[in-house]
């Protein structure tokens, strides 16, 4: 058994419906908790519409590679294509952290899945929803998520706005 924190986001099509479908699909894969939706500005060098983002916590009989495979399945089900790095997408699912049943964080330097996610500590669109979902959350190797949010530029944090409650 392991526990994973997944970051979900999308900015093409019906963003909310796509995220809701992915979160519903996660209920069959050990969904423990999920954040509300947050609208966030796009990240990266490509001009594109705003994203909706959410955090999901899942627990189940998967290792880190298994959580990554599930993330790719969810993206594929949403019609995700990988044409432009940091480009617009229907759904992006990142594995942020994986923790063993004993509470030990899984660490990986594998280019296919680096754990914890190598840029999570810098991304308000990951940290703000995660902090709202779990005020005691910690990003392994980086510290409490609350401290990471406090260290981000205030304008980046303010740009992550609560979009609506998930029903």
N, C-alpha and C positions, 0 to 999 in steps of 0.2 A: 504494500500500500504506500502511496505517496500523495502529497498535496501539492497542487500547482496554482500559481497565480497567473492568469491569462489576461492580456490586454487586447481588447477588441475595438476596432475602429473601421469606419467606412465613410466615403464621401461621394459615392455615385448612386444614382437611382433613389429608391425610397430607403434612405439611411436607417430610419427608425425600424422599419419592418425587417430589414436585413439583420440588424443587431438583435431584434427580438427573436427572429427565427433561429439565429445562432445560439442565443441564450436558452431558448426552449430545447434545442437539440442537446445542449449541455446537461439538461436535467436527466437525460438518459445515460450520462457519463459521469455522475457523481457531483453535480453542482451543489455546493455548500452555501454559497452566498454570491450576490451580484450587486453591483452599484446601480445607481440611477444612470441615465444618459447625460453626457456632458458634451456641449458643442465647443469645438476647439478650432483655432486657426490651422491651416495646413502647415506642415513642417517640411522643410527642404527647399531646393532650388526651383521646383516646378510650380508654375501658376496653376491653381486648382481651387475648387470650392471648399468650404469648411467641412470638418469632420464631425461625426458623432462618435463618442468613445464611451467605453464602459470597462469595468474590471470584473472578472469572474474568478471565484475560488472553487476549485474542483478537487475531489479526493477519490482515489480509486486504485485499481490494480494495474497501474501503468508506471513504467519508468519514464525518465525524461524524454527519451526518443518516442515513447508511446504518446506522450502529451503533444509533442511536435507533430506526430502523424495525425493526431486528432485535429490540431490546429489547421493543418493543410487540408484535411477532409472538409472542415467547415468552410474554409475559403473556397474550395472547389465547388461545394454545394451552392455557394453564393455567386458563382460565375467569375471568380477572381482570375485575372490574367496578370502575368508578370512581364510587362513590356518595357516600362520605364521605371528605373529605380527612384523611389520616393515620389512616384506619380500617383494620380488618382486611382482609387480602387473601390470595388464594391464592398470588400471585407478584407481586413488584415487582422490576423490573430497572432500575437507574439506570446511566447512562453517567457514570463518575467522571472519567476523563481520556481524551483521544485524542492520540496523538503521531504525527506524520508519519514517513515512512521515514527522514528525515534527523535524527530525534531532536527536532525542534522541536515543542513542545506546541501543540495547536490551542486557540485561545482564542475564546470566543463569548459575547456578551452577549444573544443571542437568547433571549427568554422561553421558547421551546419547547425550547431546549437551551443552557443556560449551561455553559460549560466554562472551567476545571474545575468540577465540581459545586460549587455555591455553599456547601453546608453540609458537605461531606465532611470538612473539617479539624476539625469539631466532633463528629463521630459515631464513637464507639468501635466500633459495629457494622460500620463500614466499615474503619476504620484497623487494628483489632486483627487481623482475618483477613488484611488486605493485608500488614501487617508480618510476620506468620508466613510468608506465602507468599514475600515478597520483602523481606528485611531491608534492602536498599539502595534501596527504593522512595522516590520523591520526588513530592509533590503540587505541581505547578507553581504558582508564586506563593505557596506556603506553606512549602516546605522538606521536609526528610526526614520520612518518615512516622514513623520512630522518635522524632524530636523532638516531633512532634504528639501521639503517644501519651503520651509522658512529660509533656506539658503538660496533659493531660486530668485531671479529678478521679479520684483512685485508685479510688473506688467505682464509677465508670462503667466503667473498664477492667476491674475485677474482675468486673463483672456480665456480661461477654462471656466465656462459658465454652465451651471446646472440647467439641463434642457427640459426634462420632465421626469416624473415618477414612472417607473415601469409598473404596469398593472400585474 
